[in-house]
Every structure is written in structure tokens, then in C-alpha cells.
């Protein structure tokens, strides 16, 4: 199942390490790579500012690829059931 975090990472022209550095720079955070994994698997939720940042990047990407329920899934946080 594709989720917001996966869609955001896929929308980037950078690898996950570089994408994490960008979000940290933009938001003034110090997220570690393990945090991405926790977000992607639904163990923890990103902060509201991190979700907003990811949505701004992921929405245009997901709209091009998905429709209906797949689009909703691509822009929703994982509930940990994956």
C-alpha cells in the first residue's frame, strides 16, 4: 500500500537521505532516517508541519498517477497495518 510518506519520497528527485536533509533544512528539524521508516510503517505520525510539507510535494505527484481509492491511500498516513 502506498502512503503519504512513500508518495512524498517517490515525488522527489533525491534519494531518501537527501530528501530527509531537505525537510530538516526547510522545517528546522533534525529527523533521523529511522523516523522515515517509522512514519512509513505507521509506527509514529509525522508532525503537522512535516505532513504539510510532504503533502505539498506529494499531491501533484499522486494526482498524476492515481485515482479514486488509490489516490486517497497515496495521500494518507499508514495506519500501521502494513
C-alpha positions, 0 to 999 in steps of 0.5 A, a space after each residue: 500500500 502506498 502512503 503519504 510518506 512513500 508518495 512524498 519520497 517517490 515525488 522527489 528527485 533525491 534519494 531518501 537521505 537527501 530528501 530527509 536533509 531537505 525537510 530538516 533544512 526547510 522545517 528546522 528539524 533534525 529527523 533521523 532516517 529511522 523516523 522515515 521508516 517509522 512514519 512509513 510503517 505507521 509506527 509514529 505520525 509525522 508532525 503537522 508541519 512535516 505532513 504539510 510539507 510532504 503533502 505539498 510535494 506529494 499531491 501533484 505527484 499522486 494526482 498524476 498517477 492515481 485515482 479514486 481509492 488509490 489516490 486517497 491511500 497515496 495521500 494518507 498516513 499508514 495506519 500501521 497495518 502494513 
